[in-house]
Amino acid sequence: MPPDPSTSRPVSTRTASARYRAVLSVLFALVVMIAIAVPATSRAQRLPLVRDAEIEGLLKSYTAPIFSAAGLGKGAVDVYLVHNPTFNAFVTDRRMFIHTGALMQADVPNEIIGVIAHETGHIIGGHQVRMRDRLERAQVLAAVGALLGAGAMVAGGDLGEAAGQAIISGGGNTLKRSILAYQREEETAADRAGVTLLEKTGQSGAGMLKTFDRLGSQLLFSSSRIDPYIQSHPLPRDRIALLETVVRQSPSFGQHDSPALQIRHDMVRAKIAAYAGGLGQVRRLFRDNPKSIPARYGVAIAQYLRGDAKSALRAINDLIRQMPNHAYLYEMKAEILLKSRQADQAVAPMRKAIELDPFKSGLLRVQYGHVLMETGNPANISEAVKQIKAGLARDQQTVSGYEYLARAYAMLGQEADALAATAEQRFLTGNYKEAKSFAVRAQKGLKKNSPQWVRMQDIVLYKPKKKKRF
C-alpha cells in the first residue's frame, strides 16, 4: 500500500537496516575520535625503543634534579628513548618517552631539560589519570547521544534522519572540543609546573621558550589560519606569551649549561646522527666545528658502522688520550673490537668502561658478559653469567641480557637455567605463549618451590590484563 503523503513515511526493513548500519558507523567513528584524544598506554609496547648506556646516563643527568624537585623518588619514573626523528616527548602514567629526534635537534641541554620539566608537570599533575576519567565520562555521553540520534534516524523519516545525524555529529563535535579544551588546560598547567621545577633547580626556562618557538616554526600553516579550538596543545605563540614574562623574570634565566654537560650532550647527538644518518649526517651536524670532540666521535662511530674499524679505533684511541675518564669511549672501543672479532682485546676496555661509569649501568654489565662469552674461552663463561646476572639485577628490562644468559647457561650445560632465561626473554617481549612453554620445560629441571621455580610458575599462571577500550 502506498503511504499517505500526509503522514510520516513507513520505514522498510531494508531501509531501517541501512540506517542502523549508518548509525553504527558514526558511533564507531565517534568512539575512535575519543580514543585518539590521548596516547594509549599500550602503544608504549610497540614503540621502537633504543637502549644505550651513554644516552641513558645523559638523560639521568637531566632528569634527576627535576624529579627530585618534583618530589618523585628514585625509580618513580621510567624514562625511555624512542627511535624517532621528530622533536617530541610524552608521558603515560609514570613513564616518560623522549624521541631521539629531540636530542638531535636540541642545540643545548637546557632545551631537553625544559621538555623534561614540562612532561614532569604532567606526571605530578596527575593529568593522565584525570584524562582517563574524563574519557570514560565522554564515552557514556557519546553512547547516549548516538543512541538518541539512532532513535531519531530510524523512527523519524527524512526529517528524523537529518535530526539524528545532527544529534550525533553535534554531540561528537561538542565532546571533541571539550576534551581538546581540557587537554589545552593541562598543557598550560604543565608549562607552569615545568617553569616552577626549573626555578627550584636553578635552571633557566630559556630552553622551553626556544622549544615553543621551534614548534611554531614547524607548523605547516600560519597560526592565523588554525582553529585554536581543535588543537590538543595551545598554539606556540600563546604558550610563549603566557610564559615569557615569568621565565625572563626568573633569577635563573641567565644560567647556562656547564661546558662538560654540553660536550656530553653533543657527543650523544653525534652518536645518534652516526647511527641514524651515517657520516654525512654527522658532518652536516658539526659543519661549523668539524674538529671538535663530538664531531670526531661521530665520525669514528660512522666509520665503524660502514666497516672501517681500523680508522674508527684510531680515532677512538685519540679521543681516549684526550678524555681518559670518559667511560663510553671505552665502551665504544670494546664494541668495535667485538664486532671486528677481537673479543679478547675487547675485555679490558669493557672492564674499564664499567669502572668509570658514574651511573653503574646494568646494560654495561650485560655487554661485558657478552664480550666474555665471545672470547670463546670456557674459563670466561661462568664469569659471563655472573656479570650478566649482575646487570639484570640492576636493569631487568634488558632483553638481550636474557638472550645472552640463556646462551651462557647452555654453554655450561645448565639446560633448565637456559630454558628459564629464555622464558624470561619471551615474557619480557610480550610473547606470553612461548614464555609459558619455556617456563613449563624449565620447571622440570628446577628444584620445586625454589625461587627460580616459583618465578617460572608466575609466568605459567600469568594472565595479561585486558586492554581498556574507549
Secondary structure, DSSP 8 states (H G I E B T S, - for coil): ----TTS-----HHHHHHHHHHHHHHHHHHHHHHHTTS--GGGGGGS-EE--HHHHHHHHHHHHHHHHHTT--TTSSEEEEE--SSS-EEEETTEEEEEHHHHHH-SSHHHHHHHHHHHHHHHHTTHHHHHHHHHHHHHHHHHHHHHHHHHHHHHSHHHHHHHHHHHHHHHHHHHHHHHHHHHHHHHHHHHHHHHHHHHHTT--SHHHHHHHHHHHHH-SS-GGGS-GGG-SS--HHHHHHHHHHHHHHSTTTT----HHHHHHHHHHHHHHHHHHHHHHHHHHHTTT-TTSHHHHHHHHHHHHHTT-HHHHHHHHHHHHHH-TT-HHHHHHHHHHHHHTT-HHHHHHHHHHHHHH-TT--HHHHHHHHHHHHHT--GGGHHHHHHHHHHHHHH-TT-HHHHHHHHHHHHHTT-HHHHHHHHHHHHHHTT-HHHHHHHHHHHHTTS-TTSHHHHHHHHHHH---------
